[in-house]
Amino acid sequence: MSAPHILVVDDEPDIRALVQEILQDEGYNVTTAEDAAAARQALRDRRPDLVLLDIWMPDVDGISLLKEWAEDDALPCPVIMMSGHGTVETAVEATRLGAYDFLEKPLSLAKLLLTVERSLEVDKLQLENIGLRRHNAPVIEPVGKSAIMQRMREQIKRVARHDTWVLITGEPGSGRETFARYLHAHSARQERPFIEVGVSAIAKGNAARELFGSEGEGKIHYGVLEQARGGILFLDEVADMEMEAQGQLLGALDTGSFLRSGGTEPVEIDIRIIAATQHTLEEMVQNGSFREDLFYHLNVVPLHIPALREHREDVPDLLNYYLGYFATHEKLPYRRIAVGAQNFLRNHTWHGNVRELKNLVQRLLILGAGDEISQNEVEAALGRGMPPAGGGGSGFPASFDQPLRQAREQFEKAYLEYQLNKHAGNVSQMAAEAEMERTHLYRKLRSLGVEIKDRK
């Protein structure tokens, strides 16, 4: 497991050496570069977690280098600018280009260390939030007092202490990502990144770039294997990985290094992999749709997440958790859930598991009214009860007194309208939450006459 890696770019040897020594004493891994050319090479060699960049250098100034790095979607990592002759205009330009902060020379060592620490923490939180936003911030600790859930939490804590790879199985919506994040929070890698990859969402033929990154024409795209360096890479729905990508990943795991697409220098791997799937990989190995050697690489420690119907006694706790969550984080009106409704839901089949329960709570808070959620309201929301004539009294977005096809279209349109508004027209975020391919989602929006441009 590696400590955060910092690149120091400065043309003054004494400053490079001093900053390197100070940061190494604090436990950081440090690489130095004396000019822009050396800095570019350092970024090709290894993705840093932070760059300290001097403005005035002999070949290319720091602002120009920052602008070059920012030409892609975003900077590869936080950048802190340094200068002994900085102006307000320079600081403003650096900030506009995405620099985290601006330090004046001579450097205050206390301020340097504090700024470095804060920038690394902010970057870690931003990376986590990218994944958390996809699922309305999943539960940090799996909820439930049942014997099954208590055993699961204890098992995860034991597994977390050992740096082995884990294969998590379970039905969709059962909480596989929640348990993966819980493992990360109790592991020795908890201060390093947790990078989630939805394998099924990777466009066909793009897996190599997504996993390993690419380089060429002076630009570098870091794949998830580098983004997760020192931390955990969570491969969700790993069974959907293309066979070619399976072979490439296996080769990287066997050798401990890989080449970016278009690259010539090997990049070392330092990650813990947690893979998850709803499928039985042993059967896929038997029918030839998943590589046997990759399966044994991933299946060092198998963990199975139970379906919600196997621990129904946790339903009341989950209901109360999500009622509080949506009231706090989405400002929805808090409503109590009647005892009769809780008992009814304890006996529900929960084919969609915890995700179905969460979505039900959100739907009840959005569409319902009053301080208490009744059993009749719950049954109507699940499509079991008899809503008032015309189907409008319950607030459900489709009348039950019409053909199924029309009811389904009405519900789909209401659902997609809600998701578009929630994500302010961001189709990528919406596709991730709806678990749909973006191309399929665009077709569905067009077929239902849902406009995108008005939501942005």
C-alpha positions as CSV (number, residue, x, y, z in Angstrom):
1,M,0.0,0.0,0.0
2,S,1.5,3.3,-1.0
3,A,1.3,6.7,0.7
4,P,0.1,9.7,-1.3
5,H,2.5,10.4,-4.2
6,I,3.4,14.1,-4.7
7,L,5.2,15.6,-7.7
8,V,7.3,18.8,-6.9
9,V,8.0,20.9,-10.0
10,D,10.5,23.7,-9.4
11,D,13.6,24.9,-11.3
12,E,15.5,25.8,-8.1
13,P,17.4,22.7,-6.8
14,D,17.5,23.9,-3.2
15,I,13.7,24.4,-3.0
16,R,13.1,21.0,-4.7
17,A,15.4,19.3,-2.2
18,L,13.9,21.1,0.8
19,V,10.3,20.5,-0.1
20,Q,11.0,16.8,-0.9
21,E,12.8,16.3,2.4
22,I,9.9,17.9,4.4
23,L,7.2,15.9,2.6
24,Q,9.1,12.6,2.9
25,D,9.5,13.2,6.7
26,E,5.7,13.5,6.8
27,G,5.3,10.1,5.1
28,Y,4.6,11.1,1.5
29,N,6.2,9.6,-1.6
30,V,7.8,12.4,-3.5
31,T,9.1,12.8,-7.1
32,T,10.8,16.0,-8.3
33,A,11.1,17.7,-11.7
34,E,13.2,20.6,-12.7
35,D,11.3,21.8,-15.7
36,A,8.1,21.2,-17.8
37,A,9.7,18.5,-19.8
38,A,10.7,16.5,-16.7
39,A,7.2,17.2,-15.3
40,R,5.5,15.8,-18.4
41,Q,7.7,12.7,-18.2
42,A,6.9,12.3,-14.5
43,L,3.1,12.3,-15.2
44,R,3.6,9.6,-17.9
45,D,5.6,7.5,-15.4
46,R,3.0,7.6,-12.7
47,R,-0.2,9.5,-11.8
48,P,0.5,11.7,-8.8
49,D,-2.0,12.4,-6.1
50,L,-0.9,16.1,-5.9
51,V,1.4,18.5,-7.8
52,L,3.3,21.4,-6.3
53,L,4.0,23.6,-9.4
54,D,6.3,26.6,-9.6
55,I,5.2,29.4,-11.9
56,W,8.5,30.8,-13.2
57,M,10.6,28.1,-15.0
58,P,13.1,28.3,-17.8
59,D,11.4,26.4,-20.6
60,V,7.6,26.6,-20.0
61,D,6.0,28.6,-17.2
62,G,3.8,26.9,-14.7
63,I,0.6,28.6,-15.8
64,S,1.1,27.3,-19.4
65,L,1.8,23.9,-18.1
66,L,-1.4,24.0,-15.9
67,K,-3.4,25.1,-19.0
68,E,-1.9,22.2,-20.9
69,W,-3.0,19.7,-18.2
70,A,-6.4,21.3,-17.9
71,E,-7.1,20.9,-21.7
72,D,-8.7,17.5,-21.1
73,D,-11.9,17.2,-19.0
74,A,-10.1,18.2,-15.8
75,L,-6.7,18.2,-14.1
76,P,-5.3,14.8,-13.3
77,C,-5.0,15.6,-9.6
78,P,-5.0,18.7,-7.3
79,V,-2.3,21.3,-8.2
80,I,-0.9,23.8,-5.8
81,M,1.0,26.7,-7.4
82,M,4.1,28.3,-5.9
83,S,5.8,31.6,-6.8
84,G,8.0,34.3,-5.3
85,H,6.8,36.9,-7.8
86,G,3.1,36.2,-8.1
87,T,0.5,38.8,-8.8
88,V,-3.2,38.8,-8.1
89,E,-3.9,38.3,-11.9
90,T,-1.6,35.2,-11.9
91,A,-3.4,33.7,-8.8
92,V,-6.8,34.4,-10.4
93,E,-5.7,32.7,-13.7
94,A,-4.3,29.7,-11.8
95,T,-7.6,29.3,-9.9
96,R,-9.6,29.7,-13.1
97,L,-7.6,26.8,-14.6
98,G,-8.4,24.6,-11.6
99,A,-5.5,25.1,-9.2
100,Y,-6.4,24.2,-5.6
101,D,-4.3,27.0,-4.0
102,F,-1.5,29.5,-4.4
103,L,1.5,29.6,-2.1
104,E,4.0,32.5,-2.0
105,K,7.7,32.0,-1.6
106,P,9.6,31.9,0.7
107,L,7.4,29.0,1.7
108,S,5.9,28.8,5.1
109,L,6.5,25.1,6.0
110,A,3.5,25.0,8.3
111,K,1.2,26.5,5.6
112,L,2.7,24.1,3.0
113,L,1.9,21.0,5.0
114,L,-1.6,22.2,5.9
115,T,-2.4,23.1,2.3
116,V,-1.1,19.7,1.1
117,E,-3.1,17.8,3.7
118,R,-6.3,19.8,2.9
119,S,-6.0,19.4,-0.9
120,L,-5.5,15.6,-0.6
121,E,-8.5,15.4,1.7
122,V,-10.7,17.5,-0.7
123,D,-9.7,15.4,-3.6
124,K,-10.5,12.2,-1.7
125,L,-14.0,13.5,-0.8
126,Q,-14.6,14.6,-4.4
127,L,-13.8,11.1,-5.7
128,E,-16.0,9.5,-3.1
129,N,-18.9,11.9,-3.9
130,I,-18.8,11.0,-7.6
131,G,-19.7,7.4,-6.6
132,L,-22.0,8.4,-3.8
133,R,-24.2,10.7,-5.9
134,R,-25.1,7.7,-8.1
135,H,-27.1,6.1,-5.4
136,N,-28.2,8.9,-3.2
137,A,-25.3,8.3,-0.9
138,P,-25.5,4.6,0.0
139,V,-25.6,3.6,3.7
140,I,-22.1,3.9,5.2
141,E,-22.9,1.0,7.6
142,P,-25.3,-1.7,6.5
143,V,-28.5,-1.2,8.5
144,G,-30.2,-3.9,10.5
145,K,-30.1,-5.6,13.9
146,S,-30.9,-9.1,12.7
147,A,-28.5,-12.0,13.5
148,I,-27.7,-12.2,9.7
149,M,-26.7,-8.6,9.5
150,Q,-24.6,-8.6,12.6
151,R,-22.8,-11.7,11.3
152,M,-22.2,-10.0,8.0
153,R,-20.8,-6.8,9.6
154,E,-18.4,-8.9,11.7
155,Q,-17.3,-11.0,8.8
156,I,-16.6,-7.9,6.7
157,K,-14.5,-6.4,9.5
158,R,-12.4,-9.6,9.7
159,V,-11.9,-9.7,5.9
160,A,-11.0,-6.0,5.8
161,R,-8.0,-6.6,8.1
162,H,-6.3,-8.8,5.4
163,D,-5.3,-7.3,2.1
164,T,-6.9,-10.1,0.0
165,W,-9.2,-9.7,-3.0
166,V,-12.9,-10.3,-2.5
167,L,-15.7,-11.5,-4.7
168,I,-19.1,-10.3,-3.5
169,T,-22.2,-12.0,-4.8
170,G,-25.9,-11.2,-4.2
171,E,-29.1,-10.2,-5.9
172,P,-29.5,-6.8,-7.5
173,G,-30.3,-4.2,-4.9
174,S,-29.1,-6.3,-2.0
175,G,-26.4,-3.8,-1.0
176,R,-23.2,-5.2,-2.6
177,E,-21.7,-1.7,-3.0
178,T,-22.7,-0.8,0.6
179,F,-20.7,-3.8,1.9
180,A,-17.8,-3.0,-0.4
181,R,-17.6,0.6,1.0
182,Y,-18.0,-0.8,4.5
183,L,-15.0,-3.1,3.9
184,H,-13.0,-0.1,2.6
185,A,-13.8,1.9,5.7
186,H,-12.4,-0.8,7.9
187,S,-9.3,-1.7,5.9
188,A,-5.8,-0.4,6.0
189,R,-6.5,1.4,2.7
190,Q,-9.3,3.5,4.1
191,E,-7.4,6.8,3.6
192,R,-6.8,6.0,-0.1
193,P,-9.3,6.1,-2.9
194,F,-12.4,3.9,-3.4
195,I,-13.0,3.8,-7.1
196,E,-16.2,2.2,-8.4
197,V,-16.6,1.0,-12.0
198,G,-19.9,-0.2,-13.3
199,V,-18.6,-2.8,-15.8
200,S,-21.9,-3.1,-17.6
201,A,-21.9,0.6,-18.3
202,I,-18.6,0.6,-20.2
203,A,-19.1,1.1,-23.9
204,K,-18.3,-1.9,-26.0
205,G,-14.7,-1.8,-27.1
206,N,-13.8,0.9,-24.6
207,A,-12.8,-1.3,-21.6
208,A,-9.0,-1.1,-22.2
209,R,-9.1,2.7,-22.1
210,E,-11.4,2.7,-19.0
211,L,-9.2,0.2,-17.1
212,F,-5.7,1.1,-18.2
213,G,-5.9,4.6,-19.6
214,S,-4.2,6.0,-22.7
215,E,-1.5,8.4,-23.8
216,G,-0.5,10.1,-27.0
217,E,0.1,13.5,-28.5
218,G,1.3,14.8,-25.2
219,K,-1.9,13.9,-23.4
220,I,-2.5,11.3,-20.7
221,H,-5.8,9.7,-19.6
222,Y,-5.5,7.8,-16.4
223,G,-7.5,4.6,-16.2
224,V,-9.2,3.4,-13.1
225,L,-6.3,1.1,-12.2
226,E,-4.2,4.2,-11.7
227,Q,-7.0,6.3,-10.2
228,A,-7.4,3.7,-7.4
229,R,-3.7,3.4,-6.8
230,G,-3.1,2.6,-3.1
231,G,-6.8,2.1,-2.5
232,I,-9.6,-0.2,-3.6
233,L,-11.0,-0.8,-7.1
234,F,-14.7,-1.9,-7.0
235,L,-15.7,-3.8,-10.2
236,D,-19.4,-3.9,-10.1
237,E,-21.1,-6.6,-12.3
238,V,-17.7,-8.0,-13.3
239,A,-19.5,-10.8,-15.1
240,D,-20.4,-8.3,-17.9
241,M,-16.7,-7.7,-18.7
242,E,-15.9,-8.5,-22.4
243,M,-13.6,-11.6,-22.9
244,E,-10.8,-9.5,-24.4
245,A,-10.9,-7.1,-21.4
246,Q,-10.8,-10.1,-19.1
247,G,-7.6,-11.3,-20.7
248,Q,-6.0,-7.9,-20.5
249,L,-6.9,-7.5,-16.9
250,L,-5.6,-11.0,-16.1
251,G,-2.3,-10.2,-17.7
252,A,-2.0,-7.0,-15.7
253,L,-2.8,-8.9,-12.5
254,D,-0.3,-11.6,-13.3
255,T,2.6,-9.3,-14.0
256,G,1.7,-6.6,-11.5
257,S,1.9,-3.9,-14.2
258,F,0.3,-2.7,-17.5
259,L,0.8,-0.4,-20.5
260,R,-1.6,2.4,-21.2
261,S,-3.1,2.3,-24.7
262,G,-0.5,3.9,-26.8
263,G,2.1,3.9,-24.0
264,T,5.5,2.2,-23.9
265,E,6.4,2.3,-20.2
266,P,4.9,-0.2,-17.8
267,V,2.8,1.2,-14.9
268,E,2.9,-0.7,-11.6
269,I,-0.3,-1.9,-9.9
270,D,-0.9,-1.2,-6.2
271,I,-4.6,-1.8,-5.5
272,R,-7.0,-4.1,-3.7
273,I,-9.8,-5.4,-6.0
274,I,-13.3,-6.1,-4.8
275,A,-15.5,-7.6,-7.6
276,A,-19.3,-8.0,-7.4
277,T,-21.8,-9.8,-9.5
278,Q,-25.4,-11.1,-9.4
279,H,-24.4,-14.1,-11.5
280,T,-22.9,-17.4,-10.6
281,L,-19.4,-17.1,-12.0
282,E,-18.7,-20.8,-11.6
283,E,-21.5,-21.5,-14.1
284,M,-20.2,-18.8,-16.5
285,V,-16.7,-20.5,-16.3
286,Q,-18.3,-23.8,-17.2
287,N,-20.1,-22.4,-20.3
288,G,-17.0,-20.4,-21.4
289,S,-18.3,-16.9,-20.9
290,F,-15.9,-16.0,-18.0
291,R,-12.2,-16.9,-17.8
292,E,-11.4,-19.5,-15.2
293,D,-8.0,-18.1,-14.4
294,L,-9.5,-14.6,-13.8
295,F,-12.2,-16.1,-11.6
296,Y,-9.6,-17.7,-9.3
297,H,-7.7,-14.4,-9.2
298,L,-10.9,-12.6,-8.0
299,N,-12.4,-15.3,-5.8
300,V,-9.8,-15.3,-3.0
301,V,-12.5,-14.5,-0.3
302,P,-16.1,-15.0,-1.4
303,L,-18.8,-13.0,0.4
304,H,-22.5,-13.6,-0.3
305,I,-25.0,-10.8,0.6
306,P,-28.4,-12.1,1.7
307,A,-31.6,-11.0,0.0
308,L,-33.8,-8.8,2.0
309,R,-36.5,-11.5,2.3
310,E,-33.9,-13.5,4.3
311,H,-33.8,-10.9,7.0
312,R,-37.2,-9.3,6.9
313,E,-36.9,-8.3,10.6
314,D,-34.6,-5.5,9.4
315,V,-37.4,-3.9,7.2
316,P,-38.6,-1.4,10.0
317,D,-35.1,-0.2,10.6
318,L,-34.4,0.3,6.9
319,L,-37.7,2.1,6.5
320,N,-36.9,4.5,9.3
321,Y,-33.4,5.0,8.0
322,Y,-34.5,6.1,4.5
323,L,-37.4,8.2,5.9
324,G,-34.8,10.2,7.9
325,Y,-32.3,10.2,5.0
326,F,-34.7,11.6,2.4
327,A,-36.0,14.2,4.8
328,T,-32.5,15.4,5.7
329,H,-30.7,15.1,2.4
330,E,-33.5,15.8,-0.2
331,K,-35.6,18.0,2.0
332,L,-38.7,15.8,1.5
333,P,-41.4,16.1,4.2
334,Y,-40.8,13.6,7.0
335,R,-43.7,11.2,7.5
336,R,-44.2,8.4,10.1
337,I,-45.0,5.0,8.8
338,A,-47.9,3.3,10.5
339,V,-47.3,0.0,12.4
340,G,-49.8,-1.8,10.1
341,A,-47.9,-0.6,7.1
342,Q,-44.6,-1.8,8.6
343,N,-46.0,-5.2,9.3
344,F,-47.4,-5.4,5.8
345,L,-43.9,-4.5,4.3
346,R,-42.2,-7.1,6.5
347,N,-44.1,-9.7,4.5
348,H,-43.5,-8.1,1.1
349,T,-41.4,-10.3,-1.3
350,W,-38.9,-7.5,-2.0
351,H,-37.7,-8.8,-5.4
352,G,-35.7,-5.6,-5.7
353,N,-34.2,-5.9,-2.2
354,V,-33.0,-2.8,-0.3
355,R,-33.0,-0.7,-3.5
356,E,-36.7,-1.4,-3.9
357,L,-37.4,-0.4,-0.3
358,K,-35.4,2.8,-0.7
359,N,-37.2,3.7,-3.9
360,L,-40.6,2.9,-2.3
361,V,-39.8,5.3,0.6
362,Q,-38.8,8.0,-1.8
363,R,-41.9,7.6,-3.8
364,L,-44.2,7.7,-0.8
365,L,-42.6,10.9,0.4
366,I,-42.8,12.6,-3.0
367,L,-46.3,11.6,-3.9
368,G,-48.0,11.3,-0.6
369,A,-49.4,13.7,1.9
370,G,-50.1,13.8,5.7
371,D,-48.0,13.0,8.7
372,E,-48.5,9.2,8.5
373,I,-48.1,6.6,5.8
374,S,-50.9,4.1,5.9
375,Q,-51.0,0.5,4.8
376,N,-53.6,1.4,2.1
377,E,-51.1,4.0,0.7
378,V,-48.3,1.5,0.7
379,E,-50.4,-1.1,-1.1
380,A,-51.4,1.5,-3.7
381,A,-47.8,2.6,-4.3
382,L,-46.9,-1.1,-4.8
383,G,-49.8,-1.5,-7.2
384,R,-51.7,-3.8,-5.0
385,G,-54.4,-1.6,-3.5
386,M,-57.4,-0.1,-5.1
387,P,-56.7,3.6,-5.6
388,P,-59.6,6.1,-5.7
389,A,-61.5,6.3,-9.0
390,G,-59.3,7.6,-11.8
391,G,-56.1,6.6,-10.0
392,G,-55.2,10.1,-9.0
393,G,-56.1,10.2,-5.3
394,S,-53.1,8.1,-4.3
395,G,-50.7,10.3,-6.2
396,F,-49.5,7.3,-8.2
397,P,-48.3,8.5,-11.6
398,A,-50.5,6.1,-13.6
399,S,-54.2,5.0,-13.5
400,F,-54.9,1.3,-12.9
401,D,-58.0,1.6,-15.0
402,Q,-56.3,1.4,-18.4
403,P,-54.3,-1.1,-20.6
404,L,-50.9,-2.2,-19.1
405,R,-48.9,-0.7,-22.0
406,Q,-50.4,2.8,-21.4
407,A,-49.9,2.6,-17.6
408,R,-46.3,1.5,-18.1
409,E,-45.6,4.4,-20.4
410,Q,-47.2,6.9,-18.0
411,F,-45.1,5.5,-15.1
412,E,-41.9,5.5,-17.2
413,K,-42.5,9.1,-18.3
414,A,-43.1,10.2,-14.7
415,Y,-40.0,8.3,-13.6
416,L,-37.7,9.8,-16.2
417,E,-39.1,13.3,-15.7
418,Y,-38.3,13.0,-12.0
419,Q,-34.8,11.7,-12.7
420,L,-34.1,14.5,-15.2
421,N,-35.1,17.1,-12.7
422,K,-33.2,15.5,-9.9
423,H,-29.9,15.4,-12.0
424,A,-30.5,18.8,-13.6
425,G,-30.5,17.3,-17.1
426,N,-27.3,15.4,-16.6
427,V,-28.0,12.3,-18.7
428,S,-24.8,10.5,-17.6
429,Q,-25.7,10.7,-13.9
430,M,-29.3,9.8,-14.7
431,A,-28.2,6.7,-16.7
432,A,-26.0,5.6,-13.9
433,E,-28.9,5.8,-11.3
434,A,-31.4,4.2,-13.7
435,E,-28.8,1.6,-14.6
436,M,-29.5,2.1,-18.3
437,E,-27.1,2.4,-21.3
438,R,-27.0,6.1,-22.3
439,T,-27.9,5.3,-25.9
440,H,-30.9,3.2,-24.8
441,L,-31.9,6.0,-22.4
442,Y,-31.8,8.7,-25.1
443,R,-34.0,6.5,-27.3
444,K,-36.5,6.0,-24.4
445,L,-36.6,9.8,-23.7
446,R,-37.3,10.5,-27.4
447,S,-40.0,7.9,-27.6
448,L,-41.8,9.2,-24.6
449,G,-41.4,12.9,-25.7
450,V,-39.4,13.9,-22.7
451,E,-37.3,17.0,-23.4
452,I,-33.7,17.2,-22.0
453,K,-32.5,20.7,-22.8
454,D,-35.0,22.5,-20.6
455,R,-33.7,20.7,-17.4
456,K,-30.1,21.9,-17.7
